[in-house]
């Protein structure tokens, strides 16, 4: 497996950052002013701001979360209790085990997750401490997501169909990313990879994965990671972590599924998977979906012959 280096920009101008985003590669931004949240958002402070508001979270005995095999359960907790458990490695109150891990991805107002999350409007007491980086047009804004993770928790590898920035507010994270060109090596089911252990993959089950080239970086409080649409990413919280994820529509809005509340439903021309409809997409999207089609056909041929 080849490791590639993620570019790091520090104290860069807005113009330079927007220009760099056009290169369609991830990069890490340091020393951008995201507001007083970097110092204010202690566990005690965020708990006092949100209080006992119920939130739906992932709870697991396993630090490597697997969306495909569902090695976690969805549970509802008061926000302040969830934060307390995230910041403790051992809890007297628990669902499965005293050392279980937690992951929160904030939802919209519909508890079933059928509307778009907007942390900026749903949690104004915290949002007032947070400066939204002006890297995109306001009319293209899609969602703002508050994230909280236990130490050691690794989120499954997946891709999103929109450009987004992951903003680390508290704690440290490790981020791994793969280019959309690696799609044939990623063993996808939908938008998720079947390869759970990305550092020690099962080479018999996933032989192509070892030939992929991945990008790696480490995020500290205040860092911003630009994740272009279609780039596969795998995030590990090295410490109890708090952050904000902001998504925006980088393509004409009519190309996106109107029922997508997470930003991960394939674009309509890609979902239709016809060469005629793919012609409406930019080259990087078009190539990605063509490779997805080829991988799916190869999988079906293999299954038919076994």
Secondary structure by P-SEA (a helix, b strand, c coil): cbbbbbbbbccccaaaaaaaaaacbbbbbcccccccccccccaaaaaaaccccbbbbbbccccccccccccbbbbbccaaaaaaaaacccccccccccbbbbbbbcccccccccbbbbcccccaaaaaacccccccccccccbbbbbbbccccccccccccbbbbbbbccccbbbbbbcccccccccccccccccccccccccccccccccbbbbbbcccccbbbbbcccccccccccccccbbbbbbbcccccccccccccccccccccccccccccccccaaaaaaaaaaaaaaaaaaaaaaac
